[in-house]
Amino acid sequence: MYNFGMRLFFLVIFAGSIVFAPVPNARAQAQSLPSDKKTAGKEICVYKKDNKIRCRHTFTLERFLRNGKVIHTIDMTGVGDYDKYTGVGLHFTSEMEEKNGLPRPLKSVQAIYDKTGELIVEHRKDYDYLKKKIYYQALDKNGKAVIKKTFPIKGLTIDDVNLSYFLKAVVSRMGDDGYHRFYVLSSEPSLYNINIQKLGDEEFDFLSGKAVAAKIRLVPDFGIATGVYSALVPPTYFWFKKGEPCNDLAYEGLETSLGSAHVVVTTQIED
């Protein structure tokens, strides 16, 4: 399974004992932008089968001008269970630049901590658009790279930290067939070719209440094996409230990869 779980894992919304490492201020030396926007929100992840809470998160999103470029950042932190880990702290960050009306990643970090605040693993992805390469590293608690891989940038590419944010922008432009296919880099790490399937509008119960939302399905392209794969793996759905890109969203699917929890995640944006 493509490591899509990623939804938005953010600033903890309840007291905990986890201590998180500092994150560089991505807005340093930034210029003002008339449409500067900073929003925050919260998220709840539950098991699909019984609605039992798996983890809770909060987050902040920013958009500003830096060196003449429109920059988007995500800062996400949470506490709970994630992937194969239980009772952990999560701190995920992403920095993107706006290109042709869509955010494209520059770098992202996924840090997972134990209950004492010690790092378990950190996944780093850095994008070089001149060389058309993505550099992935998995670092241990001592900062040593235990896995290093390089992936090609073949086209429109996003990763598991910023997938939800990216899809919000895509959904508003779904009339353009060029945005129906893209690539996702997971933290396994693997690079997947993905198709977006539009499923129309549907009422969904977000954290902020019921609302009509655009529903899409993400389908990985495995060639002739796609049909078999889709039949064996729970489908991946996203719901987006109608309106500008930072509205509430929801996710249903595997949390990370094959064998991971089947979850439903709902998000509420707080203006």
N, C-alpha and C positions, 0 to 999 in steps of 0.2 A: 504493500500500500504506500502510496505517495504520502510523505509526511506532512499532511495538510493541517493537522490538529491546530497548530499555530494560532488559531483565532486571535485573541489579544490577551496576553498574560501580563498583568499589570500591577500597579501600586496596591499593596495589601489593604483590604477594607475591614479587617478586624485585627485586634491586637495579637502579636505573635512574638516569639523570641528570636526570630531569624534576623541576622545583621547582614546587610547587603553592601557589596563593594561600591565605591563611588563611581559615577559615570561621567565622562567628560561633558562639558556644556556645549552642545552642538550649536548653540546660538551665539557663541562668542564671536565677536567682531562682525556680527550680522548687521545689515542695514534695515531700516524700516520699510515696510511694504504696506500700501494702502489697504490691501485685503488680508493683512496679518490676522491669523486666527489661532487661538489656543483653546482647546476643549479638553474636557476630562470625562471619564465615564467609569462604569463598573460592569462586571461580568460574573455570571455564575455558570459553572459547568456541572451537569448532572448525568447520571447513567441513563441511557435510553430506556432500559428495561423497567426501572422502578422509580425514576426521578430522584434518587438519592444523591445528595450533593457530593461531588468529587473534589472540587476546589473552587475558590473565589479569587477574583482579581480586580484591580483597578488600573487605570491608565491615563496618560496625557498624550495629546496629539498637538503638534505645532506646525505652522506654515509661515515662512518668512523669506526675505530676500537676503542672499549672501553673495557678495562678489558678482552681482548682476544675475544670479541664478535663483530661481524659486526652489527653496528647500523644504522638505517635509520630514518631520521626525516623529518617532514613536518611542515612548518610554513605558514599559509594562512591568509590573511586579505582582506576585501573587504567592499564596501559600496553600498547600494541599497535596493531592496526589497527581503525578504527571508521568505518563509513559510507564516505565517499570519501577518508578520511584514512589515512595510513600512518605507523606509528611515532610515535603521539601519546600524550599523557597525558590522562586523563579524571578529572574530579572532579565528581561529581553529588551533590546534596543535596536532601532533601525534608523538609518539616515538615507533619504531619497532625494533626487532632484527631478523637477518637472521637465518632461520632454515630450513634445507633441501632445500636450494636454494630459499626459498620464505620468504618475510618479514612477521612476525607475530606481532600483536600489543602488546605493553606493557602497554601503557596508551594513552588516547586521551582526548582532551578538546574542547568543542564548546562553545564559549562565544558570546553572542549577546548583543549589546549596543544600547541605544537610541541616539538621535541626540546630547545630551549634554555629551555623553560619560559615562553615568551611566549604570551599568549592568542591563539587563533585566532578563536574565537567563543564567546559565552556566551548561552544561551537561558534566559530568566526567565519564569516564570508565577506570577501572583499572583491569588488568588481572593477575590472580594468577594461573600459570600452575601447581604448585605442588598440590594445592587444586582443580584444574580444575574448577575454578569459575571466573566469571566476576562481579565486583562490580560497579553498576551504581548509580549515584547521580545527581539530578537536584537541583542546588543551586539558591537562590534568591539574590537580590542585596546586602543583608547583610551577604551573605555567609552561610545562613541557609539552610540545606537540606530539601526541600519540598517534594521530592520523593526519596526513596531508594529502590533498587531492586537488587537481586542477580540472575545471570543466570549461568547455567552449561556450561562448555566447552565440547561439544560433539564430536568435531572433528575440522577440519580446519575452523577457525572462524576469521572474520574481522569485522570492524564497518564502519559506514557511513562516518567517516572522512577520512579514508585511503583506501576506496574501490577501487577508480580509480588507485591508486598507486599499490595496490595488484594485480589488474587485468592485469596491464601492464606486470608484471612478469609471471602471469599465462598464458597469451596469447602466450608467447614465449615457453611455455612448454605444449601446448595443445595436444601433441601426447600422453601424459600420462593420461589415463582415470581417475586416482586418483584425478585430479584437475578439474574435470567437475562438482563436487558438493561441496558446502561449506555452511557455515552459516554466516548471517549478523545480527549484533546487531544495531538496529536503536535507535534514541533518543526519540522515543515515550514514553517509550522504549519497544521494542519487538524483539524477536529473530526469524529469518526466515531461513528456509532451502531453498537453491537456487540451481538451475541447470543452467549450461552454455550451450547455444545452439550455435554452430558454424554456421555462415551463409555465409562463404566464403569471397572473396575479393570484394571490392566496391570502386569506386572513391568517395572521399569526399572533400568538400571545407573547409579545415582548415583555421585558421587565417593566416598561413604562405603560403597558396595557395593550389591548388588542388593536391591530391596525392592518390595513391592506398592504401587502408587500409584494415586490417582484421576487419570484422564486427561480433559481437556476440550479442546474446540476453540473458538477465537474466530472468529466469522463476521461480517464487516462487512455492514451492511444497505444495499445500493444499490438497493433496490426491485426492479424487474423485471430490472435488470442484475446482480443478486447471483449468479445461477447462472453467468452467463458469466464474471464476475470470478473466482469460486471455481474455475472450470475452468482459468483461465489463470495463476493465482498459487499458489505453494506454500502449503499450509494452515498455519495457525498453531496449534500444540499446546502445552499445558502439562501437566506431570505433578507431582503433589503427594503426598509421603509421607503416610500416614494419621497423624493425631495433631493436636496443637495447632498453631496457624497458623505458627510459625516453623520448621517442619521443612523438609528439603531439597526442592528443586524442580528442574525441568528445562524447557527451552524449545526448540522447533524452529520455524523459520520464517525469513522475511526479516529481516535485521538491523535495517533502518530503513524504507526505502521501496522502491517499484518500482525494480528494477535493482540493488539492494544484495545483498550476499552472502547465500546460503542457509546458515544456521548451526544448530548445536545447542549449547546452553549448559547446563551442569550446575553445580549449586550444592551446597555442603556447609555446613551450619550447625554452629558450634562452640560448645557451651554453656559 
